[in-house]
Amino acid sequence: MVGIDIVEIKRIRDKLAKNPTFITGCFCEQEINYYDKNGKKPETLAGFFAAKEAVLKALGTGFINVRPLDITITHTPNGAPVAILKNNAKIQLGKRNLNISISHDGGIATAIAIIN
């Protein structure tokens, strides 16, 4: 299963400015800490959001019975992105493997998730 998503970075920047609860409604403490420690760049959160959406598409669930906070985007010591699932997202994944990749450039962030 494959999922892909693309997010306009400006969209995330605008949401952060207009809705102070957006960040805590979509991102866990670990993701927010990473964002804070790395210069509060909106492309970071756009990449995380795109990765969450890509995972949901690969799972085939969308946001039905899975919340954005059920997926945490983190990194290996070498910097590769990793998605950690919990609750219904973890149940949907089962014993399958999940790999993600995130990129951002030119005002957009994109992510792909592959489940096998």
C-alpha positions in Angstrom: 0.0 0.0 0.0 1.2 3.5 -0.9 0.1 6.9 0.2 1.3 10.3 -0.9 0.4 13.8 0.1 1.4 17.4 -0.6 0.9 20.4 1.6 1.4 24.1 0.8 3.7 25.5 3.5 1.8 28.8 3.4 -1.3 26.9 4.4 0.4 25.7 7.6 1.9 29.1 8.3 -1.6 30.7 8.0 -3.2 28.0 10.3 -0.5 28.6 12.9 -1.2 32.4 12.8 -5.0 32.2 12.8 -5.6 29.2 15.1 -3.4 28.8 18.2 -4.9 25.3 19.0 -4.0 24.0 15.5 -0.6 22.9 16.6 -1.7 21.0 19.7 -4.6 19.4 17.8 -2.5 17.9 15.1 1.0 17.5 16.6 2.2 15.7 19.7 4.6 17.1 22.2 7.6 15.4 20.6 6.8 16.9 17.2 6.2 20.4 18.7 9.6 20.1 20.6 11.4 19.2 17.3 9.7 22.2 15.6 10.6 24.5 18.5 14.3 23.4 18.6 14.7 23.6 14.9 13.8 27.2 14.4 10.0 27.0 14.3 10.0 26.6 10.5 6.5 26.0 9.1 8.0 23.6 6.5 8.8 21.3 9.4 5.1 21.0 10.4 4.0 21.0 6.8 6.2 17.9 6.2 4.9 16.2 9.4 1.3 16.9 8.3 2.0 15.6 4.8 3.5 12.5 6.3 0.5 11.9 8.6 -1.8 12.2 5.6 0.3 9.9 3.5 0.3 7.3 6.3 -3.5 7.5 6.5 -3.8 7.1 2.7 -1.5 4.1 2.8 -3.6 2.6 5.6 -6.7 3.3 3.6 -8.5 4.9 6.6 -8.3 8.7 6.2 -9.1 10.5 9.4 -12.0 8.0 10.1 -11.3 6.4 13.5 -7.7 7.7 13.4 -6.7 11.1 14.7 -3.6 13.1 13.7 -2.2 12.6 17.2 -2.3 8.8 16.6 0.7 9.3 14.3 4.0 10.8 15.5 6.7 11.8 13.1 10.1 11.5 14.5 13.6 10.8 13.2 16.3 8.1 13.5 19.7 9.2 14.8 20.8 9.6 11.2 17.9 12.0 10.5 15.6 9.7 8.5 11.9 10.3 9.2 9.9 7.6 11.0 6.2 7.3 11.8 5.2 5.9 15.1 1.6 4.7 15.3 -0.7 4.2 18.3 -4.3 3.4 19.0 -6.4 2.7 15.8 -3.6 3.6 13.5 -1.4 1.0 15.0 -4.2 -1.6 14.9 -4.7 -0.8 11.2 -1.0 -1.3 10.5 -0.9 -4.6 12.2 2.3 -6.5 11.7 3.2 -4.8 8.4 6.2 -2.5 7.9 5.8 1.2 7.4 8.4 3.5 5.7 8.0 7.2 5.1 10.0 9.9 3.3 9.4 13.7 3.5 10.7 16.5 1.4 10.0 20.2 1.1 11.0 22.8 -1.4 9.5 25.7 -3.4 6.8 26.4 -0.9 5.5 22.8 -0.7 6.0 19.8 1.5 5.4 16.3 0.3 5.6 12.9 1.9 5.2 9.3 0.8 4.3 6.3 3.0 4.8 2.7 1.9 3.3 -0.2 3.8 4.4 -3.8 3.1 
